């Protein structure tokens, strides 16, 4: 061995000793998680947040040595918010890129298409956006997990709170697709149970930018509460038009979810005094240790706090890793039963758990409202109250088709 | 049956929406009518109008300056597009400029995301127009009433420009019989450059005006292109008058269907389009053969 190669070898050896976990992690086949998201289109802002969340999980896992000594790689693909594209990208992630898990999906109809594909390929899927069907028969499976809240839980909780605190005469405008229709139904049921009156419920086509023709009859009906069940860019357009028609001073406005990405995009003035639910908000770091850890990691890497949906994908990637380590395998059924056997976890918001019958994650949620005087760039909401995790907010196992 | 005042409010809202549709479609109609170029980048240029508007608003703090300069910037980009790209395709099949402009629209949308990011921008109406006007039967956004004014001003301006000026005369002659106009020693290339510039500037104008109502985001042109196409197809490809009639018609169709059967509001627009095309294949006021 000459002097030069001796130096090179010792240098490499020294480097290996100083980063042992990282190097060991890189020496085997990677632990690959595929993440289909609508990176382009009207949900792009939320999808970008979800991409960052999954990247933070990847960094965190690799920093502690990967999963079972294997380096973690999260692969992102654009599903364009189209079910067929979502299914195709998922198939490619599994077959060409050899992903052992799929975590992601945003929008109920696209997750269903992703789920069909993962079931066919026998790959465990953690879905990270709202849907009622994804954790119910006949669509769900023993290897389909659902990390996000769903329309039933969200709209029961928000609906009950709004009926008790904002008023009992409602008008609902909802996007005419899975999530919107489910929310509309649950909101109507909840309002009825709370003794309220529905003055009207109008559907509009998802992706619409024009709401003006919906507004005169709502103005005339004079509801206490206008429920804005419009996702994405539609949500902003509806708020803008409601304000321009001078309706905000006559009624309270609430929506199932107050997405921080759209508060940012639409501007805080648009959302002042608008109430909604959230699965998570970064200011929870003041009271929840894991939230603080998550926010710190995000500030360090991206210089911005993570959003509500980024938290789902972060948690989803960490959960497939936890399941793999528990099962000591990446086999979908083995990981799934390991997660069901030790269902409790806390990655970013306090205790959550998987319900055994439907692989549904139960978790706390919060009622929030758009803040009058924003703090800094992202201090956009006030936390109004916490609603603790409770399986009763969802449909029961038997209502979801499990014996 | 709804009360009369609700019905009146609905018809009025539909009328204003119709004017918004006219504003969105007018640039597309102009370029197609005079140049038989179907500008698929119309939606992307519309979006650029809104983005340039936000950009200018940030630096000048004046909505009014932005309202004038943003369309000029989009129009300038339109001039470059015509001069260096579209001009090469004259005399070829109408599919060629369509494909070219479709490609350009993809480039523009992705380019905007690279520069401004994937998250949309905030564009608020100017303070003076942020409130509502009490019409007696309803309170209505001042901003939308202002839009009617702008649309009418644009229509009158175009009418005089095309109908009463020498350049207008040449433009109209050039669209009827380009060969003869050239034989008279007129440089038609320059004329079409002007038309394309005006058409794209109008797309930009519609964009900055739509931002405060709908928000500004990279894909905002997608919905708008569909709305505009319906309007110019129903009105008759290339007929400005047809675009106005069709815009108002579609506004009423959407308004009244939303009042009675909200679920059908979107589909009714296409039903109307299909019926019009069955009865009058070239649209309400279209010239037969223009689109062939």
Interface residues (C-beta under 8 A of the other chain):
Chain A: X39 X40 X41 X42 X44 X45 X47 X48 X176 X202 X203 X204 X205 X207 X208 X209 X210 X212 X213 X214 X215 X216 X217 X219 X220 X233 X236 X237 X240 X241 X244 X245 X246 X261 X264 X265 X266 X267 X269 X270
Chain B: X2 X3 X5 X6 X9 X10 X12 X13 X14 X16 X17 X20 X113 X118 X119 X120 X121 X122 X124 X125 X130 X131 X132 X138 X139 X140 X141 X143 X144 X210 X212 X213 X214 X215 X217 X218 X219 X220 X222 X223 X224 X254 X255 X258 X259 X262 X263 X265 X266
